[in-house]
Amino acid sequence: MASTNIDRKGSSVQAGSSTKRAIRFMKMVHVFRSDPRWWCGVIVLIFVLAAIFAPLISPYSPILYHPAVAAQGPSLAHPLGTDALGRDQLSRIIYGTRVSLSVGVVTILMGGIVGTILGIIGAYSKGWVDQVITMVVDALLSFPSIVLALALVAALGPSIINLAIALAVVRVPIYTRLARGQTLLISEQDYVTASRVSGTLTWKILLRHVFPNIFSPLLVQATVSISLAILDESILSFLGLGTQPPTPEWGTMINDAQQYIRSDPWMMVGPALAIIIVLVSLNVFGDAVRDYLDPRSSHEANH
């Protein structure tokens, strides 16, 4: 009898979990049907999976030379053709996805973390600390991002690590200003004031009340900024300040193919399309995330 009751409870628990999964799945289907922009997230996911499993899905090595098949057009053996050294373009694009996405994610993480910390410190401490942080942020924002990143990479030296550091420094002021503004709004709320008056430690107030309430705007900014970081990384690599040969990277591939644009245009078409698809997908997906987390933004945009 006891075993029967246990079986019934176990079956009811499994049925309940199955129902919850079905409800979550239907909600996801409804979201994708109601807003096609979410499908751009699927495209981004495909590129992410391609970057992770590049060694498994790439048909050829991205760096080995094959002079016998140099500068061949698209074919069954090489769907996107080969470059001037006989390297498979599709394989190089897949491996280039690793570099571009990795630099974009690392850049946003470093710049976002540092910028958020500085913004919260400045807004919550106020006084001369806030003034100094604001002055530095305004000074950095006075330069175009690509020009500032170009100067930093030129000073540090051309390498993928220095490129990521330079792009992270460029992104710090954006997150600092955003975090500072949001923190100023949150710090004026009654529940924050009550916590402060009750003697709650500052770091607990920041973790419990401030950061959870500013996370959504920061996440939206990250989804939009990552596309700009990938674009800047491709531009600087195109100029020879990022990834160094023979490591495959989209900007470097375009630079190598520019002298063959008339005779062998497929060398440039593949990496250029990869950049366009990723940037457009990330921007559209970022808009969908923004509207989902803050419906007021889409309402204000329509009016």
Secondary structure, DSSP 4 states (H G I P E B T S, - for coil): -HHHHHHHHHHHHHHHHHHHHHHHHHHHHHHHHH-GGGHHHHHHHHHHHHHHTHHHH-SS-SS---GGGTT----SSSTT-B-TTS-BHHHHHHHHHHHHHHHHHHHHHHHHHHHHHHHHHHHHH-HHHHHHHHHHHHHHHTS-HHHHHHHHHHHH-SSHHHHHHHHHHHHHHHHHHHHHHHHHHHHTSHHHHHHHHTT--HHHHIIIIIHHHHHHHHHHHHHHHHHHHHHHHHHHHHTTSSSPTTS--HHHHHHHHGGGTTT-THHHHHHHHHHHHHHHHHHHHHHHHHHHH-HHHHHHHH-
